[in-house]
Amino acid sequence: MAAITVALLGGESSGNTTLGLALTRQLNALGVSAVLVPEHLRAWCESAGRAPLVHEQAAIAAEQTRLIDVGAQSGAQVVMADTTALVVAAYSERVFNDRSLLPVSLKAQRRFNLTLLMGLDLPWKADGLFRDGSGMRADIDAVLRQELQSAGIPFQTVYGPAEARLQHALRAVGVLLGRPLVAPDPLLEAGTGRWTCENCSDPDCERRLFSGLVSRHAA
């Protein structure tokens, strides 16, 4: 059976690595084999000691997609991607005004069974390496939302502290697996499945949207 692939998207200091590690650990504890594909951009920056230049972005995005494809062939039931080529493309658009990476990255994004976008409710933290600041994080979030919505790619925004985010992610993955991994969430079950306002960032509204998305996946 093909692996279920989960994309964790967000700018720097948005919690996707923390969620990816926790989700991988918890799924394996529940008897669901899971692997996490790390962020290649992060590794590249640490190795080079700098941020990439515009002409280096395409190769970084392509390598991220390749690593995810390798993970999908690992035999695991669930493969989590700690970022995708779309985040690299979003940085290219925001930093270099270069939209050339978007078509390929959106094509790769469509292959994911589930896309989770990290909410901006976590405090931004500098780590002394390559953090760009909370303003850049918000800009990347806006680009990701715009591109996902324009391409018609469904996504769910996860909010709250680490445990709440983990519970939301487990619920979503459980729907795709066809088995409940956590208790039902009344907020999700009361959802309408309609996006009532394109630029809405209200957590409850986005949770209502998600119930419709996961229902369509399960149908």
N, C-alpha and C positions, 0 to 999 in steps of 0.2 A: 504494500500500500504506500502511496506517495506520502511524503512528510507534509505535515501542516506547517506552513511558514508564517511567521509573525514578525512584522516590522515594527521596531520601536524608534519613533522619530522625535526629534527635538533639537534645539540649539544647545550650546554649551551650558553645563550646569542645570540641566532640565530634568535629570533623574532617570534617563533611559538606561544607563549602565546599572544603576542600583536595582531598577525593576527587572532588567534582564537577568542579573545574577540571582535575585530572589525567586523569580519565576522558574528559572532552570532548576534551581535547588528544590523547590517545592514540587514541581511536576515529577522529578525523579523520585522524591520521597513518596509520592502517591502512586508510583508504579508506572508512570508515563515517561518513557525515555525521551530526554530533551537535551539539546546542545545549544550553546550560545556562540554566535559568530561575532568576534570583537570588531570594534571600529578601526578600520584600516587607516583612516585619516589621522586619528590620534597617534597610532603607532608611527606613521610617517613623520609627523611633526616632532615627536620625541626623538626619532632617529636623526632627522635632519637638523634639529635644533632651531627650527623656524617654521613659519606658516608657508604653504605652497604658493607658488606664483601661478598666474593665470594659465600658462601653457602646461602646467603640471597637473591641473585639476582632472582632466579627462582620464588619465592613466589611473589616478587614485579612485575615481568613480568606478572604472572598469574592474579594478582589482577588488573593490568591495563587492561588486556583483558576482565576481568569480568565486570569492570566498563563501558567499552565501550559497551558490550553486554546489560547491563542494560539500558544504554542511548538509544540504538537502539530499545528497547521495550517501550520507554517513550511515543510514539505517535507523536513525532516530525517528521517533514518531512526531516530535515537534522541534522545529528549528527556529530559534529566536535570532534576529539580526539586530545587533546594537548599532543602529543607523543603517541607511541604505544609500545608494548612489543619488537618490533624490536630495538628500541633505547636502551632499557635495555640490550638486547642481544649484541648490538654493543659495549656497555661499557664493558660487560663481556669479549668480544673478545679482545678489546684494552687494558684494564687494567689488566685482570687476565689471558689472553691468553686462555680463555675458550670459545669454540665454541658450547658447548652443548645446549645452549638456542636457537640457530638459527633455527633448523628445525620447532619447534613449533611456534616460532615468525613469521617466513616467511609464515607458513600456515595461521596464523591469519591475516597477512598483505594482503594476497590474497583476503580476503573477503571485503576489502574496495573498494568502487566505485571510489575513487579518492585519490591519494597519492601526497601530495605537500611537496617537500623538500626545506627547507629554504636555500637561497643562503648565501654566506659568505661575502657579500659586506657591511653588517652592522658592525660598529665598535664594538669590544668586550668590554664589560663593567663589571667590578667587582662589586659585590653587598655586599661583606662582609660576605657571607655565604659559599656557596659550589662551587663557580666558579673555574674551573680547569685551565683556561687560553685559549688564542686563539689557541695555538698549539694543545691542546686536542680537541678543537672544530673542527679544520680542520681534525684531525685524525678520529673523529667520522663521519664527513661528508664523508670521503673517504671510511670508512667501510660500511656506509649505501648505498652509490652509488654502491660499488662492489657487495654487497649482493643482492640489488634490481635488478641490471643488470644480475647477474648470475642466479637469480631465474626467470628472464623474467617478472618481475612485473613492469608495466609502471608507471612512475612518472614524475612530472613536477617540475622544480626548479623555485622558485619565487625570483625575484630580486627587488631592488629599495627601496625607502623609504616606510613608512607604507601605504600611500594612494595608491601607485602603486601596492604594494603587494595585497592590498584589491581588487583592480580592477581586477587583474589577477585571484584571487580566485573566485570572483563573476562571472566572465566570465565562468570559468570552471564549477562551480556549475550550472550556468544557462543552459549550454549544457546538463547536466544530468537531469535537471528538464524539459527540453524541452521548455524553455521560456527564452528570453534574459533578463538579469538583468542589463547589462551595454552595452554601445555602442561597436560595433565591433572594434577589434584591427588590423590595416592593417598588422602589423608584423606577427601576427598569421595567418591571412588569406593567406599570401604569402608562408606559410610553405610547406615543402615537406614531412614531416612525417618520414624522415629517420635520423637515428643517424649516422652522418658522421664520427665521431671519438669517440671511447669508453670513453676516459678520458676527453672529451671536457668540459670546464667550461665557455665557452663564452655565455653570456646571450642571444644574438640574435640567436645563433645556437640552444640553448635549447628551445627558444620560437618557432622556426620553427619545432622542434621535436614535441612540444606539440600540434600543430594544427592537426597533423596526429593522435595523440593519442585521442583527444577529438572527432575527426571525426569518429573514429572507435567505440567510446562509443555511439555516436548518431545513428550509422547505425542500 
